[in-house]
Amino acid sequence: MSRPTLIAPSVLPADFSRLGDEVAALEAAGVDLIQWDVMDGQFVPNLTFGPDVIASARSHCSVPFEAHLMVLTPDVMAEQYVQAGCSRLIVHAEACTHLHRTLTNINDLGATAAVALNPATPASAVEHVLDLIDMVLVMTVNPGFGGQAYIATMEPKIRQIQQLLEAAGRADDVHIEVDGGIGPETIAGAAAAGANVLIAGSALYSDPEGLGHAVSDLRARAEAARG
Ligand code: DX5
């Protein structure tokens, strides 16, 4: 089975005073899952969602939650985010001294595990853990904030990861996700390179025709680019 095209929001631009209503609106708009950008103020210069905040939103929608752990200590915090209702945890290769052990622990918690790569981190960083993950996240901005410009030079890295997955026989089982600067003008390049899970924050919330139109438009553009 080839990987489906999945559209997922970052909730960074959402109204944090109404997160329950916001995730319900995202589900109604047709998103396939919701990504929570968890930031600790150390790994990145911003501070966002603790596990209790995510847990408070969990019952307001039924789509899967994933936690993008932009944190220095993912091992310490992983269980709390699974208990909060996240079915996938994304850890940064750059924050994990023992990445293989961290991913194994996430799987042992009953969640699926994914690895995020900052722009300067090579695709080879995931070469020896492909059996432990169901997704690779290629950051197309430097993490920490929404609204940044897409880094198109990440597209060769996306292709390299697709090639690694094919060589390992994991191309149908492991998603390639991109996050940062994804919008109508950039999504086709990322999808054509091999990304099938597309994270958007600003592009979703700035669409004058609303979230539903933004999700449908991005999905159509990505599917057209994937062929
Ligand atoms: C960076 C964040 C952003 C966010 C998406 O740490 O992870 O990439 O999710 O932001 P936009 O879609 O506004 O670039």
Boltz pocket constraint, residues with backbone or C-beta under 6 A from the ligand:
constraints:
  - pocket:
      binder: B
      contacts: [[A, 10], [A, 12], [A, 37], [A, 68], [A, 70], [A, 141], [A, 142], [A, 143], [A, 144], [A, 145], [A, 146], [A, 147], [A, 148], [A, 179], [A, 180], [A, 181], [A, 182], [A, 199], [A, 200], [A, 201], [A, 202], [A, 203]]
      max_distance: 6.0
